Amino acid sequence: MHDEILKSYVHDFSEQNSLVERPESERFERFVNFCIISKQYPRDFDFENLSIGGGSDSAIDGVAIIVNGNIVQEPEEIDFFLSRNGSLSVSFSFIQSKTSAKFSGAQILNFLAGIRNFFGDKSAIPENEDIQKLRAIKERIYKNSISLDGAPSLDLFFVTTGVWEEPEHINGLVANELKVLKDRGLFTVQHFQCVDAERLKQMYRDVRGRSLREVDFPALVALPEIEGVRQSFVGSLAVREYLRLVTDSEGALQLNLFYDNVRDYQGQNSVNREIDATLKSGTGQAALAIYNNGITIIAKKVERISGKVKLTDYQIVNGCQTSHVIFANRDHISANSHIVVKVIETVDAEIAVNVIKATNRQTEVKVEAFESLSPFHKDLEEYYKARAATRANPIFYERRSKQYENIPGVLSSQVITLSAQIKAFVSACLAQPQSTHRYFGELLESNRDKMFVTGDSFERYYAAASILNRLEGLFKRNVVRPRYKGYKYQLVFMLYNYFVQVYTTKGKPDYNSICAAVDDDVELKRLIEAASLSIEAAMKRLKLSFADGIRSKALTDLLAKELAVSARGG
């Protein structure tokens, strides 16, 4: 890699995510997957889950299948979203990354051939386990094609560290391959993009940088003084100016501005169709300000200078639906089209939470969306912070999405998301590691009376998350064999229950000792190896294949029985 700035970005990313010990090619692949998918998906996600391992990878390095606004990892998640929403909105993103500076026509053709094979009825080439799982998800989607909100979209990215100059011969090859895919009628929209070093660097800056914009906003009225709010305003903002707030350097909608907005874009529902009709009406656009409920923005800093407003670290906490429709109609926006915008400057997290709750009651919100806004999670977050000073490997609970981004002293690899917390607790404390392939919102719903209950011990949540975090770190560093990555929740279950048995005094677990044991790399590695052998032996006894064991309750029951025998000294 010859681009020194890009090299520094990859290094920064690797340090943030504990990847510095991995080979350059692997670090670059994960960096690319993170950058590209972050532009399409505003929430937290595990970029490791997007990476395609080793050989027989169909010339594909990264894949994200987004269904109803969620990255899916298992076929069963398709069933859940279908049962909850009644329909499926799907997009496929495929990535190939090369550290070389050359855009090779042969490599691009190889990549496109892999895509064509993936969407075939049957693979003509060997496929590894990662590709096979993705194929199973794809088949589950198209099996339910009658429930699709139109055919899925397809985005293809070929990335190198060079300069893309759009050579005609490559464009011609790509066009021919895309036509073959198009003729199959599987997609509504399909895009192929060559991403070079400059664009990749801009992506990383967009994703990791602070949101900062200045717009013309003369029609502002100050709101009354409010405790916890430095200042707040409401006014009429030209829609063209508003578009400058929500688009990035490439003119794309900045989805990460909406990650605190608990409702995803709902597609063409009745409300959004009405907004769309208003914007497409030349005379009706002027009435948008009185027809629409408006936009609410929370910023850490607001500066008013001569009719302009400068926003720093801002979020659109209400107005996701309106923003999407406005963006879709950006070419039709007239100069007299305005939208009512409320601007709130505060660094008080509770004010932000209350605003989010109050402004997102109009339409249905997912059960998991408001979960982390409850008092239990506030207290849990504070417990994590209190423990950080006492740990060799501190972790931080992210109650609000990306709240620790760009915070000095906090690495991305140290952050526990709501999804991770739920799956760690369900695995360790509820003894359900076989269920963690399900969408985390479904796990929350089905265990609602067993987790995040007032009076619960925070120590259990913390210990379970600590084990998961340390285990994932060892996988990232290749200290633990990748073969067992699919069984990480079974390992969390076994390690947690082993530690509880070993470090219990007078019938009460000693969580300080448990955390100290979790921080001991040598001992933890030894225990993981022993647990892995126990899993292998148990699957052999139950005559389970390696693939089937992950979801087997019988395996969990047998492992629990063996742990109980071990505790009795048997």
LUMGUNU-178518 format. One record per residue (C-alpha): z negated, x, y; residue in three letters; residue number from 1. Coordinates in pm, whole numbers, plus 50000, padded with zeros to 5 digits. Layout:
R    up  east north type seq
R     Z     X     Y  ALA NUM
...
END
This chain:
R    up  east north type seq
R 50000 50000 50000  MET   1
R 50122 50173 50319  HIS   2
R 50018 49922 50585  ASP   3
R 49680 50052 50703  GLU   4
R 49574 49730 50877  ILE   5
R 49655 49522 50570  LEU   6
R 49472 49777 50357  LYS   7
R 49164 49735 50578  SER   8
R 49183 49355 50546  TYR   9
R 49198 49381 50167  VAL  10
R 48901 49620 50177  HIS  11
R 48703 49381 50398  ASP  12
R 48779 49094 50162  PHE  13
R 48683 49306 49860  SER  14
R 48349 49404 50014  GLU  15
R 48274 49044 50106  GLN  16
R 48338 48933 49750  ASN  17
R 48204 49229 49549  SER  18
R 48548 49337 49426  LEU  19
R 48553 49701 49541  VAL  20
R 48530 49830 49184  GLU  21
R 48840 49640 49072  ARG  22
R 49187 49804 49060  PRO  23
R 49394 49776 49377  GLU  24
R 49648 49540 49220  SER  25
R 49374 49294 49116  GLU  26
R 49207 49308 49456  ARG  27
R 49538 49246 49627  PHE  28
R 49622 48952 49403  GLU  29
R 49290 48785 49478  ARG  30
R 49325 48859 49847  PHE  31
R 49668 48695 49850  VAL  32
R 49549 48392 49652  ASN  33
R 49259 48349 49892  PHE  34
R 49476 48374 50205  CYS  35
R 49750 48138 50090  ILE  36
R 49535 47870 49932  ILE  37
R 49284 47877 50220  SER  38
R 49569 47769 50447  LYS  39
R 49630 47468 50223  GLN  40
R 49276 47388 50117  TYR  41
R 48996 47391 50376  PRO  42
R 48695 47372 50146  ARG  43
R 48519 47646 49958  ASP  44
R 48682 47744 49633  PHE  45
R 48644 48017 49374  ASP  46
R 48954 48233 49411  PHE  47
R 48880 48383 49069  GLU  48
R 48964 48046 48917  ASN  49
R 49310 48064 49074  LEU  50
R 49396 48402 48925  SER  51
R 49609 48425 48612  ILE  52
R 49495 48686 48369  GLY  53
R 49676 48968 48191  GLY  54
R 49991 48944 47985  GLY  55
R 50204 48640 47905  SER  56
R 50140 48513 48258  ASP  57
R 50493 48379 48315  SER  58
R 50525 48618 48615  ALA  59
R 50263 48410 48798  ILE  60
R 49955 48561 48966  ASP  61
R 49792 48256 49120  GLY  62
R 49801 47878 49083  VAL  63
R 49633 47593 49267  ALA  64
R 49681 47234 49153  ILE  65
R 49540 47003 49419  ILE  66
R 49478 46641 49319  VAL  67
R 49345 46388 49569  ASN  68
R 49237 46671 49794  GLY  69
R 49055 46870 49523  ASN  70
R 49152 47183 49333  ILE  71
R 49137 47085 48965  VAL  72
R 49051 47320 48679  GLN  73
R 49040 47086 48381  GLU  74
R 49258 46800 48249  PRO  75
R 48955 46568 48240  GLU  76
R 48926 46587 48617  GLU  77
R 49258 46402 48641  ILE  78
R 49104 46108 48455  ASP  79
R 48805 46104 48689  PHE  80
R 49012 46102 49009  PHE  81
R 49237 45834 48865  LEU  82
R 48940 45613 48776  SER  83
R 48778 45664 49117  ARG  84
R 49083 45641 49343  ASN  85
R 49327 45439 49132  GLY  86
R 49611 45677 49217  SER  87
R 49697 46047 49225  LEU  88
R 49828 46259 49512  SER  89
R 49934 46597 49373  VAL  90
R 50055 46932 49499  SER  91
R 50134 47248 49301  PHE  92
R 50114 47597 49453  SER  93
R 50231 47908 49264  PHE  94
R 50195 48267 49384  ILE  95
R 50341 48601 49278  GLN  96
R 50200 48915 49447  SER  97
R 50336 49267 49458  LYS  98
R 50175 49566 49628  THR  99
R 50520 49721 49666  SER 100
R 50705 49696 49997  ALA 101
R 51026 49570 49836  LYS 102
R 51143 49213 49796  PHE 103
R 51317 49247 49461  SER 104
R 51574 48985 49370  GLY 105
R 51508 49048 49000  ALA 106
R 51133 48997 49043  GLN 107
R 51186 48679 49245  ILE 108
R 51421 48543 48978  LEU 109
R 51164 48630 48712  ASN 110
R 50899 48440 48909  PHE 111
R 51123 48134 48949  LEU 112
R 51215 48146 48580  ALA 113
R 50843 48135 48498  GLY 114
R 50803 47827 48719  ILE 115
R 51103 47659 48557  ARG 116
R 50956 47732 48213  ASN 117
R 50616 47599 48318  PHE 118
R 50764 47262 48413  PHE 119
R 50968 47243 48095  GLY 120
R 50861 47013 47814  ASP 121
R 50786 47309 47589  LYS 122
R 50741 47674 47673  SER 123
R 51021 47907 47566  ALA 124
R 50802 48214 47618  ILE 125
R 50447 48313 47517  PRO 126
R 50176 48182 47754  GLU 127
R 49820 48308 47790  ASN 128
R 49514 48084 47793  GLU 129
R 49517 48041 48171  ASP 130
R 49877 47918 48174  ILE 131
R 49813 47694 47872  GLN 132
R 49521 47526 48049  LYS 133
R 49732 47472 48361  LEU 134
R 50010 47330 48146  ARG 135
R 49759 47082 47996  ALA 136
R 49662 46972 48349  ILE 137
R 50030 46936 48445  LYS 138
R 50100 46727 48137  GLU 139
R 49800 46502 48208  ARG 140
R 49933 46446 48562  ILE 141
R 50285 46352 48457  TYR 142
R 50149 46141 48171  LYS 143
R 50001 45925 48447  ASN 144
R 50316 45936 48660  SER 145
R 50304 45559 48714  ILE 146
R 49985 45621 48916  SER 147
R 50132 45895 49134  LEU 148
R 50156 45840 49510  ASP 149
R 50510 45965 49495  GLY 150
R 50620 46273 49302  ALA 151
R 50411 46591 49351  PRO 152
R 50501 46860 49604  SER 153
R 50578 47217 49497  LEU 154
R 50510 47530 49704  ASP 155
R 50616 47874 49580  LEU 156
R 50505 48202 49742  PHE 157
R 50640 48548 49667  PHE 158
R 50430 48813 49844  VAL 159
R 50480 49184 49904  THR 160
R 50350 49440 50153  THR 161
R 50696 49497 50302  GLY 162
R 50906 49328 50571  VAL 163
R 51101 49010 50491  TRP 164
R 51445 49013 50651  GLU 165
R 51600 48714 50465  GLU 166
R 51880 48893 50282  PRO 167
R 52162 48655 50196  GLU 168
R 52184 48753 49829  HIS 169
R 51817 48669 49768  ILE 170
R 51841 48343 49962  ASN 171
R 52140 48247 49748  GLY 172
R 51957 48323 49423  LEU 173
R 51655 48123 49535  VAL 174
R 51868 47826 49642  ALA 175
R 52034 47811 49298  ASN 176
R 51701 47823 49115  GLU 177
R 51544 47560 49339  LEU 178
R 51841 47331 49278  LYS 179
R 51772 47348 48903  VAL 180
R 51412 47245 48968  LEU 181
R 51514 46974 49213  LYS 182
R 51760 46821 48968  ASP 183
R 51475 46752 48728  ARG 184
R 51331 46501 48976  GLY 185
R 50973 46619 48933  LEU 186
R 50892 46682 49300  PHE 187
R 50927 46508 49634  THR 188
R 50922 46831 49830  VAL 189
R 50967 47190 49718  GLN 190
R 50939 47503 49930  HIS 191
R 50992 47868 49851  PHE 192
R 50846 48126 50090  GLN 193
R 50863 48504 50096  CYS 194
R 50547 48633 50261  VAL 195
R 50549 48983 50404  ASP 196
R 50272 49209 50536  ALA 197
R 50273 49075 50892  GLU 198
R 50251 48713 50786  ARG 199
R 49982 48792 50530  LEU 200
R 49773 48967 50796  LYS 201
R 49810 48667 51027  GLN 202
R 49701 48435 50747  MET 203
R 49383 48637 50695  TYR 204
R 49311 48640 51068  ARG 205
R 49361 48262 51083  ASP 206
R 49134 48203 50785  VAL 207
R 48857 48449 50871  ARG 208
R 48875 48438 51249  GLY 209
R 48670 48223 51485  ARG 210
R 48831 47904 51612  SER 211
R 48905 47959 51982  LEU 212
R 49134 47752 52206  ARG 213
R 49181 47667 52572  GLU 214
R 49351 47340 52671  VAL 215
R 49423 47143 52986  ASP 216
R 49156 46873 52991  PHE 217
R 49101 46751 53348  PRO 218
R 48995 46393 53267  ALA 219
R 48641 46461 53149  LEU 220
R 48318 46273 53214  VAL 221
R 47980 46431 53141  ALA 222
R 47751 46236 52908  LEU 223
R 47376 46198 52969  PRO 224
R 47143 46483 52878  GLU 225
R 47055 46480 52508  ILE 226
R 46786 46687 52337  GLU 227
R 46942 46959 52122  GLY 228
R 47280 46926 52298  VAL 229
R 47368 47183 52562  ARG 230
R 47637 46961 52711  GLN 231
R 47870 46682 52606  SER 232
R 48176 46514 52753  PHE 233
R 48419 46235 52684  VAL 234
R 48766 46197 52824  GLY 235
R 49134 46135 52777  SER 236
R 49327 46433 52640  LEU 237
R 49706 46456 52625  ALA 238
R 49812 46443 52261  VAL 239
R 50038 46745 52315  ARG 240
R 49732 46941 52428  GLU 241
R 49532 46809 52134  TYR 242
R 49800 46943 51899  LEU 243
R 49733 47289 52041  ARG 244
R 49372 47253 51927  LEU 245
R 49457 47170 51566  VAL 246
R 49755 47394 51489  THR 247
R 49760 47764 51402  ASP 248
R 49979 48055 51508  SER 249
R 50256 47934 51275  GLU 250
R 50245 47577 51404  GLY 251
R 50079 47446 51087  ALA 252
R 49785 47207 51087  LEU 253
R 49460 47406 51066  GLN 254
R 49294 47229 50775  LEU 255
R 48984 47447 50802  ASN 256
R 48900 47271 51130  LEU 257
R 48822 46959 50928  PHE 258
R 48593 47099 50659  TYR 259
R 48288 46936 50818  ASP 260
R 48474 46605 50823  ASN 261
R 48341 46441 50509  VAL 262
R 48645 46220 50454  ARG 263
R 48967 46377 50339  ASP 264
R 49298 46258 50472  TYR 265
R 49355 45920 50305  GLN 266
R 49735 45924 50307  GLY 267
R 49933 45621 50417  GLN 268
R 49658 45359 50411  ASN 269
R 49675 45056 50640  SER 270
R 49490 45224 50929  VAL 271
R 49705 45536 50918  ASN 272
R 50022 45329 50899  ARG 273
R 49917 45151 51218  GLU 274
R 49861 45486 51395  ILE 275
R 50198 45603 51266  ASP 276
R 50370 45291 51398  ALA 277
R 50208 45335 51740  THR 278
R 50325 45697 51764  LEU 279
R 50677 45606 51661  LYS 280
R 50689 45341 51933  SER 281
R 50802 45494 52259  GLY 282
R 50623 45237 52474  THR 283
R 50326 45202 52240  GLY 284
R 50222 45565 52261  GLN 285
R 50065 45510 52601  ALA 286
R 49823 45264 52439  ALA 287
R 49702 45507 52172  LEU 288
R 49391 45588 52374  ALA 289
R 49275 45223 52366  ILE 290
R 49390 45143 52011  TYR 291
R 49235 45447 51840  ASN 292
R 48864 45523 51786  ASN 293
R 48926 45875 51909  GLY 294
R 48828 46229 51810  ILE 295
R 48485 46393 51798  THR 296
R 48463 46772 51832  ILE 297
R 48151 46986 51789  ILE 298
R 48164 47339 51930  ALA 299
R 47914 47623 51954  LYS 300
R 48038 47698 52304  LYS 301
R 48224 47488 52566  VAL 302
R 48345 47630 52898  GLU 303
R 48498 47420 53180  ARG 304
R 48717 47612 53426  ILE 305
R 48943 47442 53682  SER 306
R 49055 47149 53471  GLY 307
R 49069 47353 53153  LYS 308
R 48829 47351 52858  VAL 309
R 48772 47651 52634  LYS 310
R 48623 47576 52290  LEU 311
R 48466 47841 52067  THR 312
R 48377 47789 51700  ASP 313
R 48472 47422 51701  TYR 314
R 48514 47159 51432  GLN 315
R 48683 46819 51424  ILE 316
R 48399 46617 51272  VAL 317
R 48566 46279 51316  ASN 318
R 48938 46224 51352  GLY 319
R 49083 46378 51037  CYS 320
R 49304 46073 50971  GLN 321
R 49429 46050 51329  THR 322
R 49494 46425 51345  SER 323
R 49710 46422 51032  HIS 324
R 49919 46131 51156  VAL 325
R 49959 46288 51501  ILE 326
R 50071 46613 51341  PHE 327
R 50321 46432 51121  ALA 328
R 50469 46273 51436  ASN 329
R 50446 46583 51658  ARG 330
R 50818 46577 51736  ASP 331
R 50790 46224 51876  HIS 332
R 50492 46275 52108  ILE 333
R 50561 46187 52472  SER 334
R 50392 46333 52778  ALA 335
R 50209 46004 52852  ASN 336
R 50046 45985 52508  SER 337
R 49671 46042 52524  HIS 338
R 49376 46028 52287  ILE 339
R 49006 45977 52363  VAL 340
R 48815 46294 52276  VAL 341
R 48439 46350 52268  LYS 342
R 48324 46713 52297  VAL 343
R 47971 46819 52200  ILE 344
R 47831 47168 52252  GLU 345
R 47540 47242 52020  THR 346
R 47411 47506 51780  VAL 347
R 47155 47266 51636  ASP 348
R 47256 47206 51274  ALA 349
R 47068 46877 51258  GLU 350
R 47252 46740 51561  ILE 351
R 47579 46831 51392  ALA 352
R 47471 46662 51069  VAL 353
R 47367 46343 51250  ASN 354
R 47696 46330 51440  VAL 355
R 47890 46371 51116  ILE 356
R 47694 46089 50954  LYS 357
R 47722 45856 51251  ALA 358
R 48096 45905 51306  THR 359
R 48209 45877 50944  ASN 360
R 48097 45530 50844  ARG 361
R 48419 45341 50903  GLN 362
R 48584 45392 50566  THR 363
R 48476 45481 50216  GLU 364
R 48317 45823 50178  VAL 365
R 48270 46000 49845  LYS 366
R 47917 46013 49708  VAL 367
R 47918 46395 49712  GLU 368
R 48036 46411 50073  ALA 369
R 47701 46314 50229  PHE 370
R 47486 46463 49954  GLU 371
R 47419 46802 50113  SER 372
R 47333 46636 50446  LEU 373
R 47011 46491 50299  SER 374
R 46664 46633 50384  PRO 375
R 46625 46773 50030  PHE 376
R 46916 47010 50085  HIS 377
R 46786 47118 50425  LYS 378
R 46457 47219 50263  ASP 379
R 46640 47386 49975  LEU 380
R 46846 47590 50221  GLU 381
R 46528 47704 50395  GLU 382
R 46373 47799 50061  TYR 383
R 46673 48021 49986  TYR 384
R 46637 48187 50328  LYS 385
R 46267 48250 50270  ALA 386
R 46338 48415 49935  ARG 387
R 46617 48635 50073  ALA 388
R 46379 48896 50214  ALA 389
R 46212 48945 49876  THR 390
R 46526 48992 49664  ARG 391
R 46732 49295 49579  ALA 392
R 47026 49057 49545  ASN 393
R 46964 48773 49792  PRO 394
R 47158 48449 49779  ILE 395
R 47207 48180 50042  PHE 396
R 47254 47808 49992  TYR 397
R 47550 47674 50188  GLU 398
R 47445 47324 50286  ARG 399
R 47740 47280 50520  ARG 400
R 48077 47419 50415  SER 401
R 48144 47775 50534  LYS 402
R 47831 47785 50749  GLN 403
R 47775 48149 50651  TYR 404
R 48127 48262 50728  GLU 405
R 48128 48559 50967  ASN 406
R 47748 48577 50961  ILE 407
R 47637 48945 50967  PRO 408
R 47447 49051 50658  GLY 409
R 47573 48768 50438  VAL 410
R 47852 48844 50191  LEU 411
R 48079 48571 50059  SER 412
R 47969 48669 49708  SER 413
R 47608 48581 49799  GLN 414
R 47680 48221 49900  VAL 415
R 47595 47930 49671  ILE 416
R 47802 47619 49736  THR 417
R 47700 47263 49652  LEU 418
R 47940 47267 49358  SER 419
R 47791 47591 49222  ALA 420
R 47436 47462 49270  GLN 421
R 47512 47142 49081  ILE 422
R 47679 47318 48788  LYS 423
R 47409 47585 48766  ALA 424
R 47132 47323 48762  PHE 425
R 47311 47095 48517  VAL 426
R 47368 47391 48283  SER 427
R 47028 47554 48303  ALA 428
R 46779 47277 48377  CYS 429
R 46950 46969 48231  LEU 430
R 47086 47155 47927  ALA 431
R 47443 47032 47976  GLN 432
R 47663 47344 47998  PRO 433
R 47929 47164 47794  GLN 434
R 47974 46914 48078  SER 435
R 48054 47158 48358  THR 436
R 48430 47128 48313  HIS 437
R 48392 46793 48488  ARG 438
R 48436 46758 48865  TYR 439
R 48107 46839 49040  PHE 440
R 48101 46498 49211  GLY 441
R 48116 46330 48872  GLU 442
R 47829 46550 48748  LEU 443
R 47628 46445 49054  LEU 444
R 47697 46077 48995  GLU 445
R 47608 46087 48626  SER 446
R 47284 46282 48684  ASN 447
R 47182 46119 49009  ARG 448
R 46826 46044 48901  ASP 449
R 46769 46392 48758  LYS 450
R 46861 46626 49042  MET 451
R 46792 46668 49412  PHE 452
R 46498 46433 49370  VAL 453
R 46214 46441 49623  THR 454
R 45930 46648 49478  GLY 455
R 46155 46865 49259  ASP 456
R 46067 47232 49242  SER 457
R 46309 47435 49454  PHE 458
R 46234 47732 49228  GLU 459
R 46431 47579 48940  ARG 460
R 46740 47531 49154  TYR 461
R 46708 47880 49295  TYR 462
R 46658 48053 48959  ALA 463
R 46951 47871 48799  ALA 464
R 47181 47958 49091  ALA 465
R 47060 48321 49088  SER 466
R 47158 48361 48725  ILE 467
R 47501 48207 48784  LEU 468
R 47557 48426 49090  ASN 469
R 47458 48749 48913  ARG 470
R 47667 48658 48610  LEU 471
R 47975 48593 48822  GLU 472
R 47918 48926 48997  GLY 473
R 47913 49110 48664  LEU 474
R 48236 48937 48563  PHE 475
R 48398 49041 48892  LYS 476
R 48297 49404 48829  ARG 477
R 48425 49387 48469  ASN 478
R 48074 49469 48343  VAL 479
R 48087 49163 48118  VAL 480
R 48390 49111 47896  ARG 481
R 48634 48858 48048  PRO 482
R 48653 48686 47707  ARG 483
R 48323 48513 47782  TYR 484
R 48407 48393 48131  LYS 485
R 48486 48047 48000  GLY 486
R 48136 48038 47852  TYR 487
R 47954 48137 48171  LYS 488
R 47765 47809 48187  TYR 489
R 47650 47842 47827  GLN 490
R 47531 48191 47922  LEU 491
R 47348 48049 48226  VAL 492
R 47181 47793 47998  PHE 493
R 47068 48058 47749  MET 494
R 46952 48312 48008  LEU 495
R 46757 48059 48213  TYR 496
R 46575 47916 47913  ASN 497
R 46507 48263 47771  TYR 498
R 46354 48375 48102  PHE 499
R 46144 48059 48127  VAL 500
R 46007 48125 47777  GLN 501
R 45935 48494 47840  VAL 502
R 45796 48466 48194  TYR 503
R 45557 48173 48164  THR 504
R 45188 48199 48252  THR 505
R 44945 47919 48171  LYS 506
R 45233 47687 48095  GLY 507
R 45406 47748 48429  LYS 508
R 45722 47959 48471  PRO 509
R 45677 48270 48685  ASP 510
R 45989 48251 48899  TYR 511
R 45916 48576 49084  ASN 512
R 45929 48761 48752  SER 513
R 46240 48567 48651  ILE 514
R 46422 48670 48970  CYS 515
R 46315 49033 48922  ALA 516
R 46457 49023 48568  ALA 517
R 46782 48870 48697  VAL 518
R 46817 49161 48943  ASP 519
R 46786 49421 48663  ASP 520
R 47152 49500 48584  ASP 521
R 47081 49697 48267  VAL 522
R 46850 49438 48114  GLU 523
R 47070 49149 48225  LEU 524
R 47376 49308 48067  LYS 525
R 47184 49358 47741  ARG 526
R 47075 48994 47737  LEU 527
R 47427 48871 47816  ILE 528
R 47566 49073 47525  GLU 529
R 47299 48931 47294  ALA 530
R 47366 48576 47418  ALA 531
R 47740 48625 47370  SER 532
R 47685 48728 47008  LEU 533
R 47465 48421 46957  SER 534
R 47743 48198 47095  ILE 535
R 47997 48358 46861  GLU 536
R 47767 48316 46560  ALA 537
R 47688 47955 46649  ALA 538
R 48057 47867 46682  MET 539
R 48123 48026 46344  LYS 540
R 47845 47815 46187  ARG 541
R 47986 47500 46346  LEU 542
R 48345 47602 46261  LYS 543
R 48451 47565 46623  LEU 544
R 48748 47740 46778  SER 545
R 48682 47958 47081  PHE 546
R 48859 47704 47301  ALA 547
R 48672 47402 47163  ASP 548
R 48324 47552 47182  GLY 549
R 48315 47537 47563  ILE 550
R 48288 47158 47561  ARG 551
R 48083 47115 47244  SER 552
R 47745 46945 47273  LYS 553
R 47682 47049 46913  ALA 554
R 47707 47411 47025  LEU 555
R 47457 47350 47308  THR 556
R 47217 47180 47067  ASP 557
R 47238 47467 46818  LEU 558
R 47182 47729 47088  LEU 559
R 46882 47532 47217  ALA 560
R 46740 47515 46864  LYS 561
R 46778 47890 46820  GLU 562
R 46607 47953 47155  LEU 563
R 46316 47732 47046  ALA 564
R 46283 47920 46716  VAL 565
R 46289 48250 46902  SER 566
R 46015 48127 47136  ALA 567
R 45794 48050 46833  ARG 568
R 45856 48401 46700  GLY 569
R 46068 48276 46415  GLY 570
END
